[in-house]
């Protein structure tokens, strides 16, 4: 149901979209979505709760991820595009992905496709959390994450196989939190603050189906 179908305006209308996400966040209202009226303060609190739970799930899923000093964070061809060795040295100034400063993440926001498989798995949780917690500070990182985590069309066999190969290292738990990220994107990025194109919407839907399916493989 589209929010405006409830007859509400702006933030209050988002209750119609949020009610299923509120239940996912641990609160269950025995009330019709369209009869639930929340003021801005309570609504913001619910959104924050969902964000915090999603961030914690990402931290839990990727908590043990680290990269050996023998493994490069960027693929060899990256050296021809930017100073990959310098970029890697800056990232490796810390040991754990959650210690990477925001300015370093922003500096590498356009380099996700040049990450090696190990580098991608190492930086992905940091990128995701930055995009959730500080979306307006990370510039195009949000759209870059959507593009990177969206599988090509299955009709493009080579690209699809390459995508599957790159994502194969991600565990069931990690796949689930990525699926949750796409499921919750309307909560993370409200329509009155963010504008997604029709193409973005298609990618988000396709990405959710892919990651949800990958997360269910062991169920």
Secondary structure, DSSP 4 states (H G I P E B T S, - for coil): --GGGGT--HHHHHHHHHHHHHHHTT----S-GGG----HHHHHHHHHHHHHHHHHHHHHHTTT----TTS-SB-GGGGGTS-HHHHHHHHTTSSSGGGS-HHHHHHTTT-GGGB-HHHHHHHHHHHHHHHHH-TTTSTTHHHHHHHHHSPPPTTSHHHHHHHHHHHTTS-HHHHHHHHHHHHTHHHHS-TTT----HHHHHHHHHHHHHHHHHHTTT-
